[in-house]
Amino acid sequence: MTTNDRQPATIAVRLLEAAADHDGRLVDHLAGLVNDVYAAAENGLWREGATRTTASELAELIRAEQIAVATLHGRLAGSVRVHDVADDASEFGMLVTAPDHRGAGVGRALVAFAEQHSRERGLRAIRLELLVPRAWRHPSKEFLKAWYGRIGYRPLRTASVDDAHPRLAPLLATPCDLAVYEKPLQTRGTLDEPPRDHPPAERPN
């Protein structure tokens, strides 16, 4: 094995331009990736047949320049949505990594991009919503709670799914709440090295 063979591949993350909403192949690929990852990561939380997003919704988010994508070895490796939720705060969601790129740091790179993108725009903090069942512990959600805690996110409040996402609420198979987390951006935080497995997806946003 040569020295070059041992060098880790670079994960490139970029915000999609609004015009990318016309790229039907890309939009369909992203919608399929998001739906497949969430179907596995949130098994048991949603009624049969429920999907996280649609191609038309993804196209709308791209048009609003709210979708960033990660590429690795020239292939789409993951995506995240980042948008403002207050005058001084943004929020990221729809964080997904392609199954064949898990363990490569794609999720960590996407979160770092969302944080830096928000920091550069002078925002005070960045948030996320984590969908959690009320009466039982979901393994993927417990994993995410720990992972987000390690990279600096702290509980802010608990919100109602019905109020925040009325379209999604009727699709729930079990009562759930939204745990809202926040991380300050005034000083550059350090993203701790997560476990080798990529963090499972979190639903709303």
N, C-alpha and C positions, 0 to 999 in steps of 0.2 A: 504493500500500500504506500503510495507517495504522500508527501506532506500535504499536497493540495487535496488529496482524497480525504484527509482527516479534518480539513477545515469545515466548520459548520456552515451550512447554507444560510444565506441572509433572507430574513423575512421582510418583504417590502409591504408597507401599508400606505394606502392613499385614499383620499376622499373622492368618490366618483363625481364626475362633472354632471351637471343637470342633463346634458344631451345624451348621456348613457341610458336614459329611460327609453330611448328608441331601439336599443340593442335587445331585441326579443330573446335571443339565445342566452345572453347574460342574465336578463331578468328572470327567465324561466329557471335557469340554473340556480340562481340565488334563492328563489322561492322554494324550489325543491329541496335545497340544502337546509334551509331554515325549518321547513316542515318535517323533514326526516329526522333532524337532530332533536327537535322538540318532542316529536312523537316518542322517541326512545327515552329522553331525559325526564319527561313528565308523565310517564306511563302511570295510569291510575288517577290522574287529576282531571282528565277531560272525557267527555262523552265520546263514544265511538263515532268516528267520522269527522271529529272536530279538527280543524287545521289552524296553524298559527297565523298564516298570512296567505295572500294570493299574489299572483303576478301583477295584477293591476295596483294593488296596494304598494308592492315593492317599487313599481315604476313611479308612483306618486312620491314615495320617500326619496328615491334617487333624484327626481326632478327638484325636490326641495333641498338637495345636497345634504342629506342626513345619513347616507350610507357610505361607510368606508369598507374597503376590501383588503385582504391580505393575500399575497401571492408568495409561493415557495416553489423553487425550481420551475418558474414560469407558469405555474398552475394555480388556479383559485384555491386558496387554503382556508378561508374563513371570511366572516364579515361581522360588522357591528353597526348599530344605529346610534348616532349621537345628536342630540338636539337640546335647545334651551327650554328650561321649565320655569325659570324665574329670571329677574333682571340680573341676578348675580350667580346663577347656578345652571349647569347643564345636567343632562342625564344620558346614560348609555343603556342600551338594551338590545335584544335580539342578537346576543353574542353567540356565535357558532363557529366551530372548527370542523372542516371536512374530516370524516372518519379516518382517512388514510394519512392525515397529517397530525393526528393527536399525539401529544407527548413531545412535540417539536417546539413548543413555546409560542404557538400562534395566538392562543387566547390571551396570553400575557402581553404580546406585542399589540394586539388590538386594544386592550384596556389602556396600555401606555399611550397609544396614539390618541384615544379619546380624551385622556387626561391632558396631554400636551396641547392638543387642539383647543381645549377649553382654557387652559392656562394662558396660552398665547393671546387669547381674546380678552384677557383681563378678568375672567370670572373667578369668584371667590371659592366655589366648591363644585363638585360633581356628584351626582346621585345615581342610584340604581334601585329598581323595584324587584323584589324577590317574591314570587308567588309561593305561599306555603300553606299546606292543609292545616285546619284548625285542630282536628282531633287526633292526628297521628303524625309521625315523623317520616318524611320522605327521604330516602338515602341520598338522592342527588341534591336535595335542598340543604341537608345537613352538611354535605361536602362543600357546597357553595358558601354557606355561612362561614365555615372555617377558612376557606380560601380567601374570600373577600376581607375577612378580619385580618388576615396576615398581610394584606397589601394596603391596609390603612382605612378601610371602610368601617364606620360605626353606625349602629342603629339610630335612626332619627325619629321614626314614628311608624305606627301601623295604620294602613289605609284600607278602605273598602274596595273590593273589586267592582262591585255594582256601581259605585260612584266614579271610579277612575276609568273603568273600561266596560261600559254598559253593553257593548256588543259581544264581549267575550264571556261575561258573567253567566248567561243562560247555558253556555256550553260546558260549564263545570260539572264534573261527576261527583264531586265532594266539596263541602264548604271550605273555602280558602280565604286567606287575607293576603294583603300586600305588605311585606316588611320593607320599609324604605330605609336605605342606607346612604350615608354621605361621607365624602372625603374632602378635607380642605385642600386648596390648591396654592395657597400663598407661598409655601415652601415646597421644593421638589421632593416628593417622597421616594422611597426606594421600594421597587416591586420585588418582594421576596420571591425566591425560587419556589414555585408550586410543586406539588407532587407530580410525578411523570405523566399521569393521566390528565388530559385537558379537562377543566371544569365543565360540568354539564351546562346546558343552556338554561336561561331564565326567561320566563314567558312574556309578560306584557311589555309595552313600549313599542 
